């Protein structure tokens, strides 16, 4: 079950999607504030969200190497 922080992080990431640098910064902040099970949910959501956004897929690949 996701918490408010998970939904807030998703909302912020959707708003920051037009700038990959800002997206990465907000993603890093979000990952610090989420529980481990929420991080897994967020990564799953990011995989589907970035399907048609190649500039954000680079950010996702960077994050996956850290996780």
C-alpha positions in Angstrom: 0.0 0.0 0.0 1.5 3.3 -1.1 1.6 6.4 1.1 1.0 10.0 0.5 4.8 10.5 -0.1 4.6 8.0 -3.0 1.8 9.9 -4.7 3.4 13.2 -4.0 6.6 12.0 -5.6 4.8 10.8 -8.7 3.0 14.1 -9.0 6.2 16.1 -8.7 7.9 13.8 -11.3 5.1 14.3 -13.8 5.4 18.0 -13.4 9.2 17.9 -13.8 9.1 15.6 -16.8 9.9 18.4 -19.3 13.4 18.9 -17.9 15.6 15.8 -17.4 17.9 17.6 -15.0 15.1 18.7 -12.7 13.5 15.3 -13.1 16.6 13.6 -11.8 16.9 16.0 -8.9 13.3 15.4 -7.9 13.7 11.7 -8.4 16.7 11.6 -6.1 14.8 13.6 -3.4 11.8 11.3 -3.8 13.9 8.2 -3.4 15.3 9.5 -0.1 11.8 9.9 1.3 10.2 6.7 0.3 10.0 3.3 2.0 11.8 0.5 0.2 8.6 -1.1 -1.1 7.5 2.3 -2.5 10.8 2.6 -4.3 10.0 -0.6 -6.1 6.6 0.7 -7.0 8.0 3.9 -8.2 10.6 2.2 -10.4 7.8 0.1 -11.9 5.7 3.2 -12.6 8.8 4.9 -14.1 9.3 2.1 -16.5 5.9 2.6 -18.0 5.9 6.4 -17.7 9.2 6.8 -19.6 8.3 4.5 -22.5 7.7 7.4 -24.9 10.1 9.8 -23.2 13.7 8.8 -24.3 15.3 11.7 -22.5 13.9 10.4 -19.2 14.9 6.8 -19.9 18.6 7.9 -19.5 17.7 9.2 -16.0 16.0 5.9 -15.2 19.0 3.9 -16.3 21.2 6.0 -14.0 19.0 5.3 -11.1 18.7 1.6 -11.8 22.5 1.3 -11.6 22.4 2.8 -8.1 19.5 0.6 -6.9 
